[in-house]
Each structure stands twice: as C-alpha cells, then as structure tokens.
Amino acid sequence: MAGKSKKKLEIFHLVCEETGDYNYTIRKKGGGEKLKLKKFSPRLRKHTIHVEKKK
C-alpha cells in the first residue's frame, strides 16, 4: 500500500455576515473554497448568509 496521507477533519465555524456571531460549527477536510450558506441567525431571527471561518 502506498503511503497516501489522509487529511484529518478540522473544525470550522460559520459566521453570520451581518452580525459577526459564531452560530454554527462544522467538521470538514481543510482546503478548497470557503463555504457560504444561508442559515438561521438567532439574534436577527431570520435567515442570513454565513461564511466559513477558522477560529
């Protein structure tokens, strides 16, 4: 078996673009494009864009 290196899962936070709150955490492999998801913001009580950020 070849010695392929496995990428470990890293913890990323989803940050609301409007308030800057860290509302969600996700585990995924590093690299690639940053996620942009529409998630619920409890402070604003509506769905907003959340961007992936490493803490």
matplotlib code that plots the C-alpha trace (Angstrom):
import matplotlib.pyplot as plt

x = [0.0, 1.3, 1.7, -1.1, -1.5, -5.1, -6.4, -8.0, -11.2, -10.9, -13.3, -14.6, -17.2, -19.9, -20.0, -23.0, -22.0, -24.5, -23.8, -20.4, -21.8, -20.3, -23.6, -22.7, -19.7, -18.9, -16.2, -14.7, -11.4, -9.4, -8.6, -10.9, -13.3, -14.9, -18.5, -21.2, -24.5, -27.9, -28.5, -30.8, -29.4, -31.0, -30.1, -31.8, -34.5, -34.1, -32.0, -28.7, -25.5, -23.0, -19.3, -16.8, -14.1, -11.4, -11.2]
y = [0.0, 3.4, 5.9, 8.3, 11.0, 11.3, 14.7, 14.9, 16.6, 20.2, 22.3, 25.4, 28.0, 29.5, 33.2, 35.5, 38.2, 40.7, 40.3, 38.6, 35.9, 32.4, 30.5, 27.1, 24.7, 22.2, 19.5, 19.1, 18.5, 21.7, 23.3, 24.2, 27.1, 28.6, 27.7, 30.3, 29.0, 30.6, 29.7, 31.0, 33.8, 33.7, 37.3, 38.7, 35.9, 35.5, 33.6, 35.3, 34.3, 32.5, 32.2, 29.6, 30.8, 29.0, 30.3]
z = [0.0, -0.9, 1.8, 1.0, 3.6, 4.9, 5.6, 9.0, 9.7, 11.0, 12.9, 11.2, 12.4, 10.4, 11.0, 10.2, 7.7, 9.2, 13.0, 13.1, 15.5, 15.5, 15.2, 13.9, 13.8, 11.1, 10.7, 7.2, 5.5, 5.0, 1.7, -1.2, -1.3, 1.7, 2.4, 2.1, 3.4, 4.2, 7.8, 10.6, 12.7, 16.2, 17.0, 13.9, 13.8, 10.0, 7.5, 6.6, 4.7, 6.9, 5.9, 6.9, 9.2, 11.1, 14.7]

ax = plt.figure().add_subplot(projection="3d")
ax.plot(x, y, z, "-o")
ax.set_aspect("equal")
plt.show()
